[in-house]
Amino acid sequence: MPSASRLLAIMPSLPRAALARLTACVIDRMDEIDGDPDLKDLRDDDEDTHDRENTYD
C-alpha cells in the first residue's frame, strides 16, 4: 500500500475517473472506521425539502 505522501504526490497527475474512484474508496474506508454521519434514522414524517420542485413559478 502506498504511503500518504506518495499518494498526495501523484494525485495531481491522476485522471479524473481514477481520482473519483480513489476518493470514493477513502470515504468508504472512513465510514467503515467511524460510521457514516450522513446516514440518519428516517421516519415517515421526515420531508426532504431540498429536493422538492418549485411550485411558485
N, CA, C and O atoms as CSV, one atom per row, in Angstrom:
chain,resi,resn,atom,element,x,y,z
A,1,MET,N,N,0.842,-1.178,0.000
A,1,MET,CA,C,0.000,0.000,0.000
A,1,MET,C,C,0.889,1.245,0.000
A,1,MET,O,O,1.787,1.360,0.834
A,2,PRO,N,N,0.649,2.179,-0.929
A,2,PRO,CA,C,1.476,3.379,-0.995
A,2,PRO,C,C,1.274,4.272,0.230
A,2,PRO,O,O,0.210,4.284,0.849
A,3,SER,N,N,2.324,5.015,0.556
A,3,SER,CA,C,2.226,5.926,1.691
A,3,SER,C,C,1.373,7.137,1.315
A,3,SER,O,O,1.142,7.412,0.138
A,4,ALA,N,N,0.915,7.845,2.333
A,4,ALA,CA,C,0.068,9.024,2.100
A,4,ALA,C,C,0.821,10.091,1.316
A,4,ALA,O,O,0.242,10.728,0.436
A,5,SER,N,N,2.087,10.296,1.615
A,5,SER,CA,C,2.859,11.328,0.908
A,5,SER,C,C,3.033,10.967,-0.564
A,5,SER,O,O,3.026,11.846,-1.425
A,6,ARG,N,N,3.191,9.672,-0.854
A,6,ARG,CA,C,3.306,9.242,-2.254
A,6,ARG,C,C,1.985,9.454,-2.996
A,6,ARG,O,O,1.974,9.926,-4.133
A,7,LEU,N,N,0.869,9.103,-2.344
A,7,LEU,CA,C,-0.434,9.325,-2.962
A,7,LEU,C,C,-0.674,10.807,-3.228
A,7,LEU,O,O,-1.155,11.175,-4.300
A,8,LEU,N,N,-0.341,11.657,-2.259
A,8,LEU,CA,C,-0.521,13.095,-2.446
A,8,LEU,C,C,0.346,13.629,-3.587
A,8,LEU,O,O,-0.044,14.571,-4.276
A,9,ALA,N,N,1.512,13.033,-3.786
A,9,ALA,CA,C,2.405,13.477,-4.853
A,9,ALA,C,C,1.874,13.120,-6.238
A,9,ALA,O,O,2.074,13.873,-7.191
A,10,ILE,N,N,1.191,11.964,-6.357
A,10,ILE,CA,C,0.720,11.546,-7.681
A,10,ILE,C,C,-0.712,12.004,-7.980
A,10,ILE,O,O,-1.157,11.930,-9.125
A,11,MET,N,N,-1.433,12.475,-6.963
A,11,MET,CA,C,-2.836,12.857,-7.179
A,11,MET,C,C,-3.040,13.890,-8.289
A,11,MET,O,O,-3.976,13.737,-9.074
A,12,PRO,N,N,-2.223,14.922,-8.392
A,12,PRO,CA,C,-2.463,15.896,-9.470
A,12,PRO,C,C,-2.359,15.304,-10.873
A,12,PRO,O,O,-2.916,15.861,-11.820
A,13,SER,N,N,-1.658,14.188,-11.019
A,13,SER,CA,C,-1.489,13.602,-12.347
A,13,SER,C,C,-2.504,12.506,-12.653
A,13,SER,O,O,-2.508,11.964,-13.758
A,14,LEU,N,N,-3.359,12.174,-11.699
A,14,LEU,CA,C,-4.352,11.124,-11.914
A,14,LEU,C,C,-5.470,11.617,-12.832
A,14,LEU,O,O,-5.885,12.773,-12.750
A,15,PRO,N,N,-5.949,10.744,-13.696
A,15,PRO,CA,C,-7.120,11.100,-14.487
A,15,PRO,C,C,-8.335,11.268,-13.557
A,15,PRO,O,O,-8.375,10.707,-12.462
A,16,ARG,N,N,-9.293,12.029,-14.005
A,16,ARG,CA,C,-10.468,12.337,-13.185
A,16,ARG,C,C,-11.166,11.067,-12.690
A,16,ARG,O,O,-11.552,11.002,-11.523
A,17,ALA,N,N,-11.334,10.074,-13.535
A,17,ALA,CA,C,-12.015,8.844,-13.138
A,17,ALA,C,C,-11.252,8.118,-12.029
A,17,ALA,O,O,-11.863,7.611,-11.089
A,18,ALA,N,N,-9.950,8.067,-12.130
A,18,ALA,CA,C,-9.142,7.407,-11.105
A,18,ALA,C,C,-9.214,8.176,-9.794
A,18,ALA,O,O,-9.285,7.571,-8.725
A,19,LEU,N,N,-9.198,9.489,-9.864
A,19,LEU,CA,C,-9.300,10.311,-8.665
A,19,LEU,C,C,-10.670,10.133,-8.003
A,19,LEU,O,O,-10.768,10.100,-6.776
A,20,ALA,N,N,-11.710,10.019,-8.803
A,20,ALA,CA,C,-13.058,9.792,-8.264
A,20,ALA,C,C,-13.129,8.440,-7.548
A,20,ALA,O,O,-13.717,8.340,-6.471
A,21,ARG,N,N,-12.536,7.403,-8.140
A,21,ARG,CA,C,-12.527,6.078,-7.504
A,21,ARG,C,C,-11.739,6.108,-6.195
A,21,ARG,O,O,-12.166,5.535,-5.193
A,22,LEU,N,N,-10.590,6.777,-6.212
A,22,LEU,CA,C,-9.766,6.887,-5.011
A,22,LEU,C,C,-10.520,7.618,-3.906
A,22,LEU,O,O,-10.496,7.201,-2.748
A,23,THR,N,N,-11.182,8.698,-4.266
A,23,THR,CA,C,-11.946,9.469,-3.282
A,23,THR,C,C,-13.069,8.631,-2.685
A,23,THR,O,O,-13.283,8.653,-1.473
A,24,ALA,N,N,-13.784,7.895,-3.522
A,24,ALA,CA,C,-14.865,7.043,-3.038
A,24,ALA,C,C,-14.318,5.970,-2.090
A,24,ALA,O,O,-14.936,5.678,-1.066
A,25,CYS,N,N,-13.181,5.392,-2.421
A,25,CYS,CA,C,-12.572,4.368,-1.556
A,25,CYS,C,C,-12.175,4.953,-0.207
A,25,CYS,O,O,-12.376,4.322,0.831
A,26,VAL,N,N,-11.615,6.149,-0.219
A,26,VAL,CA,C,-11.192,6.793,1.029
A,26,VAL,C,C,-12.414,7.082,1.907
A,26,VAL,O,O,-12.388,6.822,3.110
A,27,ILE,N,N,-13.473,7.613,1.315
A,27,ILE,CA,C,-14.687,7.913,2.078
A,27,ILE,C,C,-15.302,6.633,2.623
A,27,ILE,O,O,-15.716,6.592,3.782
A,28,ASP,N,N,-15.368,5.590,1.808
A,28,ASP,CA,C,-15.911,4.309,2.269
A,28,ASP,C,C,-15.101,3.771,3.438
A,28,ASP,O,O,-15.667,3.264,4.407
A,29,ARG,N,N,-13.786,3.877,3.352
A,29,ARG,CA,C,-12.919,3.379,4.433
A,29,ARG,C,C,-13.135,4.180,5.712
A,29,ARG,O,O,-13.195,3.599,6.796
A,30,MET,N,N,-13.252,5.494,5.609
A,30,MET,CA,C,-13.501,6.306,6.795
A,30,MET,C,C,-14.849,5.951,7.418
A,30,MET,O,O,-14.981,5.923,8.642
A,31,ASP,N,N,-15.852,5.678,6.579
A,31,ASP,CA,C,-17.162,5.277,7.089
A,31,ASP,C,C,-17.092,3.929,7.797
A,31,ASP,O,O,-17.794,3.717,8.786
A,32,GLU,N,N,-16.255,3.014,7.307
A,32,GLU,CA,C,-16.069,1.731,7.972
A,32,GLU,C,C,-15.452,1.922,9.346
A,32,GLU,O,O,-15.808,1.231,10.301
A,33,ILE,N,N,-14.525,2.864,9.439
A,33,ILE,CA,C,-13.808,3.083,10.689
A,33,ILE,C,C,-14.694,3.720,11.750
A,33,ILE,O,O,-14.733,3.258,12.890
A,34,ASP,N,N,-15.407,4.784,11.375
A,34,ASP,CA,C,-16.144,5.527,12.400
A,34,ASP,C,C,-17.627,5.720,12.112
A,34,ASP,O,O,-18.276,6.551,12.747
A,35,GLY,N,N,-18.160,4.981,11.183
A,35,GLY,CA,C,-19.586,5.115,10.884
A,35,GLY,C,C,-19.842,6.236,9.881
A,35,GLY,O,O,-18.964,7.055,9.612
A,36,ASP,N,N,-21.030,6.260,9.342
A,36,ASP,CA,C,-21.384,7.242,8.330
A,36,ASP,C,C,-22.257,8.320,8.951
A,36,ASP,O,O,-23.436,8.075,9.210
A,37,PRO,N,N,-21.706,9.519,9.200
A,37,PRO,CA,C,-22.503,10.573,9.823
A,37,PRO,C,C,-23.589,11.122,8.906
A,37,PRO,O,O,-24.492,11.813,9.377
A,38,ASP,N,N,-23.523,10.832,7.606
A,38,ASP,CA,C,-24.531,11.319,6.674
A,38,ASP,C,C,-25.818,10.502,6.748
A,38,ASP,O,O,-26.871,10.955,6.301
A,39,LEU,N,N,-25.733,9.314,7.306
A,39,LEU,CA,C,-26.921,8.484,7.441
A,39,LEU,C,C,-27.658,8.878,8.715
A,39,LEU,O,O,-27.035,9.127,9.747
A,40,LYS,N,N,-28.962,8.933,8.640
A,40,LYS,CA,C,-29.746,9.244,9.821
A,40,LYS,C,C,-30.972,8.342,9.822
A,40,LYS,O,O,-31.332,7.757,8.800
A,41,ASP,N,N,-31.596,8.243,10.970
A,41,ASP,CA,C,-32.830,7.476,11.069
A,41,ASP,C,C,-33.928,8.265,10.378
A,41,ASP,O,O,-34.239,9.389,10.772
A,42,LEU,N,N,-34.511,7.676,9.351
A,42,LEU,CA,C,-35.595,8.345,8.637
A,42,LEU,C,C,-36.929,7.867,9.191
A,42,LEU,O,O,-37.158,6.667,9.345
A,43,ARG,N,N,-37.783,8.799,9.482
A,43,ARG,CA,C,-39.132,8.479,9.920
A,43,ARG,C,C,-40.076,8.803,8.774
A,43,ARG,O,O,-39.709,9.511,7.836
A,44,ASP,N,N,-41.280,8.285,8.854
A,44,ASP,CA,C,-42.262,8.543,7.805
A,44,ASP,C,C,-42.620,10.009,7.689
A,44,ASP,O,O,-43.010,10.465,6.614
A,45,ASP,N,N,-42.495,10.766,8.786
A,45,ASP,CA,C,-42.884,12.167,8.745
A,45,ASP,C,C,-41.747,13.093,8.320
A,45,ASP,O,O,-41.939,14.307,8.244
A,46,ASP,N,N,-40.574,12.542,8.043
A,46,ASP,CA,C,-39.470,13.370,7.560
A,46,ASP,C,C,-39.731,13.789,6.124
A,46,ASP,O,O,-40.193,12.991,5.309
A,47,GLU,N,N,-39.438,15.026,5.826
A,47,GLU,CA,C,-39.630,15.535,4.476
A,47,GLU,C,C,-38.317,16.111,3.976
A,47,GLU,O,O,-37.662,16.879,4.681
A,48,ASP,N,N,-37.937,15.748,2.779
A,48,ASP,CA,C,-36.734,16.280,2.159
A,48,ASP,C,C,-37.105,17.560,1.418
A,48,ASP,O,O,-37.581,17.510,0.284
A,49,THR,N,N,-36.890,18.688,2.052
A,49,THR,CA,C,-37.284,19.960,1.453
A,49,THR,C,C,-36.267,20.466,0.446
A,49,THR,O,O,-36.535,21.433,-0.267
A,50,HIS,N,N,-35.111,19.836,0.374
A,50,HIS,CA,C,-34.071,20.287,-0.553
A,50,HIS,C,C,-34.271,19.732,-1.959
A,50,HIS,O,O,-33.627,20.196,-2.900
A,51,ASP,N,N,-35.145,18.757,-2.114
A,51,ASP,CA,C,-35.304,18.101,-3.406
A,51,ASP,C,C,-36.727,18.281,-3.976
A,51,ASP,O,O,-37.149,17.528,-4.854
A,52,ARG,N,N,-37.435,19.254,-3.481
A,52,ARG,CA,C,-38.794,19.427,-3.977
A,52,ARG,C,C,-38.814,20.389,-5.167
A,52,ARG,O,O,-37.903,21.195,-5.355
A,53,GLU,N,N,-39.848,20.282,-5.939
A,53,GLU,CA,C,-39.991,21.160,-7.108
A,53,GLU,C,C,-40.488,22.517,-6.668
A,53,GLU,O,O,-41.238,22.646,-5.700
A,54,ASN,N,N,-40.056,23.523,-7.397
A,54,ASN,CA,C,-40.520,24.867,-7.113
A,54,ASN,C,C,-41.893,25.032,-7.745
A,54,ASN,O,O,-42.012,25.018,-8.971
A,55,THR,N,N,-42.925,25.186,-6.936
A,55,THR,CA,C,-44.288,25.299,-7.449
A,55,THR,C,C,-44.751,26.745,-7.518
A,55,THR,O,O,-45.908,27.014,-7.840
A,56,TYR,N,N,-43.861,27.670,-7.222
A,56,TYR,CA,C,-44.239,29.096,-7.197
A,56,TYR,C,C,-43.952,29.821,-8.494
A,56,TYR,O,O,-44.260,31.007,-8.613
A,57,ASP,N,N,-43.369,29.142,-9.472
A,57,ASP,CA,C,-43.061,29.802,-10.755
A,57,ASP,C,C,-44.242,29.816,-11.677
A,57,ASP,O,O,-44.150,30.331,-12.791
